[in-house]
Amino acid sequence: MTTRDDIIAAIRGVDERLDALRDRIIERGDRPLPEGTWHVRDVLSHLAARANGVDRVVQRLRAAEAGVPAAPPRNVDEINAGQVEERRDATVVALLDEIRAGHAAAITALAHVDDATLAKMLAQGFRPGESPVADMILRGGPSHDNTHLDQVEAAIAEG
């Protein structure tokens, strides 16, 4: 099972990766991604909106435990577009800072989530089945971030 330390290490790994790319991201934040319609700053807007995945997953768990019916699935493209639109006027530096602040908040939030909660099973939402809360935090947070950072890295490469 994924542990709290695994999640924290993964979040810190994303921060280290962002730090290593920071100057190139700032310089080339307007570049398009190799695939799709997004630019680097759009990815940063999306990552900033999702930077504290701990609270999001724990709130879903608490609602499920309280018997609150899950909200009907929303269109992911609409959600993502809203995240980009909300941050339309933010600078690349501000987006990077928001991501970093969200990651710090996620690490702080993890200190208040006990191991029993991290082990609880929760419906995955967009996919069928259940996963442990810890796995969902890791997958929806740092693993998700790294997938998008691969895209950013390709976009800001020399050439």
For each residue, the residues with C-beta under 8 A, 3 or more apart:
1: 118 119 132 134 135
2: 6 7 118 132 134 135 137 138
3: 6 7 118 134
4: 7 8 110 113 115 118 134
5: 8 9
6: 2 3 9 10 134 138
7: 2 3 4 10 11 54 110 134 137 138 141 142
8: 4 5 11 12 107 110
9: 5 6 12 13
10: 6 7 13 14 138 141 142 143
11: 7 8 14 15 103 106 107 141 142
12: 8 9 15 16 103 107
13: 9 10 16 17 142 146
14: 10 11 17 18 103 142 145 146 149
15: 11 12 18 19 100 103
16: 12 13 19 20
17: 13 14 20 21 146 149
18: 14 15 21 22 25 96 99 100 149
19: 15 16 22
20: 16 17
21: 17 18 24 25 149 152 153 156
22: 18 19 25 26 96
23: 26 27
24: 21 27 28 156
25: 18 21 22 28 29 40 44 92 96 152 156
26: 22 23 29 92 93 96
27: 23 24 156
28: 24 25 31 40 155 156
29: 25 26 39 40 41 44 92
30: 39 40 41
31: 28 39 40 155 156
32: 37 38 39 155
33: 36 38 39 40 42 43 151 152 154 155
34: 151 154 155
35: 151
36: 33
37: 32
38: 32 33 42 43 46 84 151
39: 29 30 31 32 33 42 43 155
40: 25 28 29 30 31 33 43 44 92 152 155 156
41: 29 30 44 45 92 95
42: 33 38 39 45 46 84
43: 33 38 39 40 46 47 148 151 152
44: 25 29 40 41 47 48 87 92 95 96 99 152
45: 41 42 48 49 83 84 86 87 88 90 95
46: 38 42 43 49 50 80 83 84 148
47: 43 44 50 51 95 99 145 148
48: 44 45 51 83 87 90 95 98 99 102
49: 45 46 83 86 87
50: 46 47 53 56 83 102 140 141 144 145
51: 47 48 98 99 100 101 102 103 105 106
52: 55 56 102 103 105 106 109
53: 50 56 57 106 137 140 141 144
54: 7 57 58 105 106 109 110 113 137 141
55: 52 58 59 105 106 109
56: 50 52 53 59 60 140
57: 53 54 60 61 122 133 136 137 140
58: 54 55 61 62 109 113 117 133
59: 55 56 62 63
60: 56 57 63 64 70 122 125
61: 57 58 64 65 117 120 122 133
62: 58 59 65 66
63: 59 60 66 68 70
64: 60 61 67 68 70 122 123
65: 61 62
66: 62 63
67: 64
68: 63 64
69:
70: 60 63 64 123 125
71: 74
72:
73: 125 126
74: 71 78 79
75: 78 79
76: 79 80 126
77: 80 81
78: 74 75 81 82
79: 74 75 76 82 83
80: 46 76 77 83 84
81: 77 78 84 85
82: 78 79 85 86
83: 45 46 48 49 50 79 80 86 87
84: 38 42 45 46 80 81 87 88
85: 81 82 88
86: 45 49 82 83
87: 44 45 48 49 83 84 90 95 98
88: 45 84 85
89:
90: 45 48 87 94 95 98
91: 94 95
92: 25 26 29 40 41 44 95 96
93: 26 96 97
94: 90 91 97 98
95: 41 44 45 47 48 87 90 91 92 98 99
96: 18 22 25 26 44 92 93 99 100
97: 93 94 100 101
98: 48 51 87 90 94 95 101 102
99: 18 44 47 48 51 95 96 102 103
100: 15 18 51 96 97 103 104
101: 51 97 98 104 105
102: 48 50 51 52 98 99 105 106
103: 11 12 14 15 51 52 99 100 106 107
104: 100 101 107 108
105: 51 52 54 55 101 102 108 109
106: 11 51 52 53 54 55 102 103 109 110 141
107: 8 11 12 103 104 110 111
108: 104 105 111 112
109: 52 54 55 58 105 106 112 113
110: 4 7 8 54 106 107 113 137
111: 107 108
112: 108 109
113: 4 54 58 109 110 117 118 133
114: 117 118
115: 4 118 119
116: 119 120
117: 58 61 113 114 120 133
118: 1 2 3 4 113 114 115 132 133 134 137
119: 1 115 116 132 133 134
120: 61 116 117 132 133
121: 130 131 132 133
122: 57 60 61 64 130 131 132 133 136
123: 64 70 129 130
124: 127 128 129 130 131 136
125: 60 70 73
126: 73 76
127: 124
128: 124
129: 123 124
130: 121 122 123 124
131: 121 122 124 135 136 139
132: 1 2 118 119 120 121 122 135 136
133: 57 58 61 113 117 118 119 120 121 122 136 137
134: 1 2 3 4 6 7 118 119 137 138
135: 1 2 131 132 138 139
136: 57 122 124 131 132 133 139 140
137: 2 7 53 54 57 110 118 133 134 140 141
138: 2 6 7 10 134 135 141 142 143
139: 131 135 136 143 144
140: 50 53 56 57 136 137 143 144
141: 7 10 11 50 53 54 106 137 138 144 145
142: 7 10 11 13 14 138 145 146
143: 10 138 139 140 146 147
144: 50 53 139 140 141 147 148
145: 14 47 50 141 142 148 149
146: 13 14 17 142 143 149 150
147: 143 144 150 151
148: 43 46 47 144 145 151 152
149: 14 17 18 21 145 146 152 153
150: 146 147 153 154
151: 33 34 35 38 43 147 148 154 155
152: 21 25 33 40 43 44 148 149 155 156
153: 21 149 150 156 157
154: 33 34 150 151 157
155: 28 31 32 33 34 39 40 151 152
156: 21 24 25 27 28 31 40 152 153
157: 153 154
158:
159:
